[in-house]
Amino acid sequence: MASQAHYERIGRFIYGFHRIVSPEELRALQDGCRLPAELADRGAALAERFDAVLADWQEDARLERGDSVSDERIAALLKDTRDFSAELAYARTQGA
């Protein structure tokens, strides 16, 4: 049962992240986008953090442990992604 809860938890994280923004969109910001480089770099860093959570989760599942993807880590990443998404939306309305 703990394993099922572990899968459900990471599934909720993935769903929540994608509701805010897709990792592919974050990566694409660096490719010819008319946004400030700093904003595009932050988007790419968020995508890397997303990938790192998934990689750590897969490693935890493989080793049958569940300690590297804490609730705090997930919450911090989702908060940073929401904040970034709001900044991105604003920058796009400003024609950046």
C-alpha positions, 0 to 999 in steps of 0.5 A, a space after each residue: 500500500 505504501 508503494 501505491 501511495 508513493 505512485 499517487 503522490 508523484 502522479 499528483 506532483 506531475 499533474 500539478 506541475 503540468 497544470 501550471 506549465 509544461 516542462 517542454 514549454 519551459 525548455 523551449 523558452 531558450 529557443 528563439 523566444 523574445 523574452 529576457 535571457 534571465 527569464 528563459 534561463 529560470 524556466 530552463 532551471 525549473 524544467 531541470 528541477 522537475 526532471 531531477 524530482 522525477 529521476 530521484 523518484 525513479 531511483 527511490 522506487 528502484 531502491 524501494 525507498 522514498 526519502 529523496 522526494 520530500 513534500 517540502 521539495 515538491 511544494 517549493 518547486 510547485 510554488 516557484 513554478 507558479 511564481 515563474 508562470 505569473 512572471 512569464 505571463 506578465 512579460 508576455 503582456 509587456 511584449 518582452 
